[in-house]
Amino acid sequence: MTASDFDFLLPPERIAQHPVRPRDAARLLHVAPDGLHDRVVRDLPALLRAGDILVANDTRVIPAQLTARRGAARIGITLDRPLADGTWHALARNARRLHPGDVVHFDGAEDFTAEVRARDADGGVALAFNVRGDAFADALRRAGALALPPYIARPAGPTTEDARDYQTVFAAHEGAVAAPTAGLHFTPALLAELDRLGVARTTVTLHVGAGTFLPLRGEDISAHRLHAERGEIGAQAAAAINAAPGRIVAVGTTSLRLLESAATDDGDIHPFSGETDLFIRPGHHFRTADLLLTNFHLPRSTLFMLVCAFAGTDRMRAAYTHAIGAGYRFYSYGDATLLERA
């Protein structure tokens, strides 16, 4: 398989620039064994049943876009993920201007600095910030901005509405650069209705990194390597998933990737804490989720490859053709699909 096998033509007007309100009013394309069904997200209780368990990603998006100065040089920096030694991996524009030992100063927060500890070939750097913990979070709030996806047009930068819209109702643990967008569709009212029906839910944490925005390079998808992302599945969450009598419903590709990273060959979920760079593409043997709730993804992207692996490439091509013709809204602020595993 090549990247071209996962290409399709998407009219620009299908790319959502703002979410619908309320969030659960978004359209939902149910991709089922008996065909395609046009629904809305608030129909989800009719599509699930008592005993099923929703597994959502509770990461919280941080203002990860920073502007740094080294002398007279200005450098755009997007935080990617925290590393085990306390430094942060980041993507840097004009990274060639940075060298190990350099100290950069960030606009917007006095005395907020970082030392460059290492630089890699693809524009990544390891940064050791001069503050940690609450002081680091406060400095980011003052100096940083949301790293919205490049297909969301904001000439003047993210708005105050984006700061609210780009967080899920599950958001609890800070660390993501990008939102786990399937979770954006849930509202307290929808969750209450699912609770009433006996649909269980739990959360896992995968801090979505800046690498989620990077395109595939070249045609050979087997040569592609995902940027690692930090994740955690607690013992309580693992036990709840393993004990669920019904189906496992992964809310988003991030939750699914983390579940697959933590599963044994027979499908049991073990507690997990660490990094995953699992690249799911057709041919992958799924051991966990039975259903996947996810948004519509970019052509030639690793996420479109993942949904093709989950529900079947022919079915997903037919689903996306239908969605484009029927006016569904694509990408982060767009509509959703509910996929049953092939």
Phi, psi and omega in degrees: 000147178237169179300327181296336178293346183242025180266150171202160182267122180242116177299137183304329182290350177277353182274116183290133177259342179215152177283160171283160177229134353291166188300324183280007173273357177299151177287154181225120175263113179272115180260099187245165178302332182266008176132197184253136183228126180274119180226190168234161186300324181292353172281355186307320178302332179283345183258348178249176181213163179304137182098338173294158177228126174276134176240109185247158179268122184259022175295152178243133183286135177256158175284088194267355182268119185233154171246124184244159176234133168234101188065232179273349183279136176252135189226124175279130183232131174242117178298143182248299182198150174285144178256162187298334182273007178094351176275173177241135167278136181219155173261135185233129168281143186062037182298336180298341178281350184256143179221150177308133183099340177295146174246128179249149179246140186257135176294143171097347179216114183296137177063025175261112186224168174211146175260135176282119180264330181199160176223137179248176191287339186260023178091009178267148177224154171257125184243133173254108182282156183277355176226157179223175174062224182297324180295324177292315179299320179294318179296320178297319179299327181276324188257338189261168175224158175300138175268074180297151177302149184296341181274356173264112188279115176223080184305327180264009180096170180302146181264172175295330175295320178300322181301329177272316186292332188267021172239144177272164176294343180271350192303125182220321188247114185292142175157350183272146173272323180238151180285145167283092202291338177300327180290345181294342185277350187271145176235160175304323180295319179294318179296321179297321179293320177295320176300316182299327182277354179089017173277119181281165174208151175212172181232150171234171183232120169229116181280105185293128185262174180295338180297343179297338180270352186279134180283162171292144177249120179087175185268335185278103184289339179291342179272353184281141177236126177284148170293137179293148177228145182275137181218164178209134169238116180285165181297322181293318179295316180300317181295320180295319180293315182295329184271351184298129180282341182257209185274151174268123181247106180280125176268094178099154179293332180294315177299318181297315180298321180291318177301314180295329179289333186258000187272146170280174181299331181267006173096357176291142178263127175258150171307145188219138172209114182161202181254150172226139173234031183298124179252106182266124179217169182309136186108345179293137177265109182282138183241356190235271192294145174262330178228154179225122171262122185206159177281180174275138191248168183291148171297149178062019183262157177295333180285324174294324176297321180297313182292329174295321177296322186284313188250354181102132185297317181296317179298320182287325175298317178295321180295317181290323176299316177297315184297319180295316180292330183269002175082021175297152181262135189255159170077203197303316181264014187266200182275183188233164171235148169244114187253133171263135186296136180291000000 
